[in-house]
Amino acid sequence: MDHHEHEHEPVRPPAGAHIETRGPLPGRGEHPGHDDGHGHDHGTGHGHAHGHGHEVVPPDLPFRPVDPANAGRGLRAIVWDALPADAVPTGTLTQPVPGHVLANADGDVAALTAARMSQEFADAPHVIVAVQDGDLNPTTDSDVQAVLDQSGGGVVVFGVSYRVEVAETPVEAGHRAVQGESCPECGSAAAFEISRSEPDARGATPILVECGDCGAVWDSWA
């Protein structure tokens, strides 16, 4: 399987998401290593993470680390828990962190990998999770499971960018301002429709209007 770029249909969100899979991101000034598919990262100093001592994980990093409670839940459930309620996924990134890197790193290499991945997403809102062996559903998460299987006891850092979709709903009665009305009680022009009836034979729609200042109610037409 090509771990550099492939369609990731089983993982949701989103259906048919385009996933880019890479080895651990190089630090600033380093050259990307090459993962030979056996968990060995060539060109990065025997698989040891460099530059970690100079890196700080941002306190507001949208990252959820490995959690034993996620065992068997599957990637979809783990990701959706991290996403806002109105989120619509727009893209994904996966990065394996090999087991030997986790064992030899001085710091939290999964969180540092997530911080670097966060920079890849730039200004796009995103969430990042880490999954370990036992978290995924082998049937629906087969592509990511294959990456995890080759990590040699490591973890996979999985990021999802998204947009927030605001549902367009019609303005409900009580929220629609009515122009050209004047309150018969106080003279205020702050008038709001609170209900309407079916149009009559002429096509005019009877409405009930409420004053926003004194609360008086009167009949009108729309």
C-alpha positions in Angstrom: 0.0 0.0 0.0 1.2 3.5 -0.8 1.5 5.3 2.5 2.2 8.7 0.9 -1.2 9.5 -0.6 -4.4 7.6 -0.9 -8.1 7.8 -0.7 -9.4 6.9 2.7 -13.0 5.8 2.1 -13.6 3.7 5.2 -12.9 6.4 7.7 -15.7 8.9 8.4 -15.7 11.8 8.5 -15.6 12.5 5.6 -16.7 9.8 3.1 -14.0 9.6 0.4 -11.6 11.8 2.4 -8.2 12.4 0.9 -5.6 11.3 3.4 -1.9 12.2 3.1 0.2 9.8 5.1 3.8 10.6 6.0 6.5 9.6 8.4 7.2 11.9 11.4 7.5 15.6 10.3 11.1 16.9 10.3 11.9 19.7 12.7 12.8 23.2 11.5 16.0 23.1 9.5 15.9 19.2 9.2 15.4 17.2 6.1 12.5 14.8 5.9 13.3 11.2 6.6 12.1 8.3 4.6 10.0 5.6 6.1 10.9 2.3 4.4 7.6 0.8 5.4 9.1 -1.3 8.3 9.0 1.4 10.9 12.6 2.6 10.2 13.0 6.3 9.6 16.0 6.8 7.4 17.9 10.1 7.4 16.6 11.3 10.8 19.4 10.1 13.0 18.6 6.5 13.7 14.9 7.2 14.4 15.6 9.5 17.3 13.6 12.7 17.4 15.7 15.8 17.0 15.0 19.3 18.1 12.4 18.3 20.6 14.3 20.0 23.4 13.7 23.3 21.6 10.0 22.7 20.9 7.1 23.6 23.1 3.6 22.1 22.6 1.2 25.1 22.4 -1.3 25.1 25.4 -4.2 25.6 23.0 -3.2 22.7 20.7 -6.5 21.0 19.5 -5.0 17.6 20.3 -6.5 14.6 22.1 -3.8 12.1 23.1 -4.1 8.3 23.3 -6.9 7.4 25.8 -7.5 3.9 27.1 -11.2 4.7 27.1 -11.0 4.7 23.2 -10.3 1.0 23.0 -12.5 -0.6 20.3 -14.4 2.6 19.6 -13.2 3.1 16.0 -11.7 6.2 14.4 -15.1 7.7 13.4 -16.3 7.9 17.0 -13.0 9.2 18.4 -12.8 11.9 15.7 -16.5 13.0 16.0 -16.1 13.3 19.8 -13.3 15.8 19.2 -15.1 17.8 16.4 -17.5 20.7 17.2 -21.2 19.9 16.7 -21.5 21.9 13.5 -18.2 20.8 11.9 -18.1 19.6 8.3 -14.7 17.8 7.7 -12.7 19.1 4.7 -9.4 17.1 4.8 -7.2 14.8 6.8 -3.6 14.0 7.6 -2.2 10.9 9.2 1.3 10.5 10.7 2.6 7.3 12.3 4.9 7.6 15.2 7.0 4.4 15.3 7.3 2.5 18.6 11.1 2.9 18.7 10.7 6.7 18.4 8.3 6.7 21.3 10.7 4.6 23.4 13.7 6.7 22.7 12.3 10.3 22.6 12.8 12.5 25.6 9.5 14.3 25.4 5.9 13.7 24.4 6.7 12.9 20.7 3.0 12.3 19.9 2.1 15.8 21.1 5.0 17.3 19.3 4.0 15.5 16.1 0.5 16.9 16.6 1.9 20.4 17.0 3.8 20.1 13.8 0.7 18.7 12.0 -1.2 21.7 13.4 1.2 24.0 11.5 0.5 22.0 8.3 -3.2 22.9 8.7 -2.3 26.5 9.0 -5.4 28.7 9.4 -7.9 26.0 8.8 -9.7 24.9 12.0 -8.8 21.4 12.9 -8.6 18.7 15.5 -6.0 16.1 16.0 -6.2 12.7 17.8 -3.8 9.9 18.6 -4.8 6.3 18.3 -3.0 3.1 19.4 -3.4 -0.6 18.7 -6.9 -1.7 19.8 -8.6 1.6 19.2 -9.6 1.1 15.6 -12.3 -0.9 13.9 -10.4 -3.3 11.5 -13.3 -3.3 9.1 -14.1 0.4 8.8 -10.6 1.7 9.6 -8.5 -0.7 7.5 -6.3 1.9 5.9 -5.3 3.6 9.1 -5.0 0.2 10.8 -2.5 -0.9 8.2 -0.4 2.2 9.0 -0.6 1.5 12.7 0.3 -2.2 12.2 3.6 -1.0 10.5 4.4 1.4 13.3 6.0 -1.3 15.5 4.0 -0.7 18.6 3.7 3.0 17.9 0.7 5.3 17.5 -0.9 7.1 14.6 -1.6 10.9 14.9 -4.7 11.7 12.8 -5.8 15.2 12.0 -9.0 16.5 10.5 -9.6 20.0 9.2 -13.2 21.3 9.1 -15.5 24.2 8.4 -18.4 25.2 10.6 -21.6 25.0 8.7 -24.4 27.3 9.9 -27.8 25.9 8.9 -29.9 28.4 7.0 -33.3 28.5 8.7 -36.2 30.7 7.8 -36.8 33.6 10.1 -39.5 32.5 12.5 -42.4 34.6 13.6 -41.4 36.8 16.5 -38.0 37.5 15.0 -38.9 39.2 11.7 -39.0 43.0 11.9 -41.9 44.6 10.1 -41.2 47.9 8.3 -43.7 50.7 8.0 -45.7 49.9 11.1 -46.3 52.2 14.0 -47.6 51.1 17.4 -51.1 52.4 18.0 -50.4 52.6 21.7 -47.0 54.3 22.0 -46.1 55.2 18.4 -42.9 53.1 18.3 -41.7 51.8 15.0 -40.1 48.8 16.6 -42.6 46.3 15.2 -42.2 42.5 14.9 -44.4 39.8 13.3 -45.5 37.2 15.8 -47.9 35.2 13.6 -49.4 35.0 10.1 -52.4 33.4 8.4 -52.9 32.0 4.9 -53.1 34.6 2.1 -56.6 35.7 1.2 -58.2 35.8 -2.2 -56.3 38.9 -3.1 -53.0 37.4 -2.2 -52.5 39.6 0.9 -51.3 37.8 4.1 -52.9 38.8 7.4 -50.2 39.1 10.2 -50.2 39.8 13.9 -47.7 42.5 14.9 -46.3 43.2 18.3 -44.6 46.4 19.5 -41.1 45.8 20.6 -41.3 48.6 23.2 -44.6 48.4 24.9 -45.8 45.0 23.9 -49.1 46.1 22.2 -50.4 43.8 19.5 -52.4 44.6 16.4 -53.5 43.2 13.0 -51.8 44.1 9.8 -51.0 42.8 6.3 -47.8 41.5 4.7 
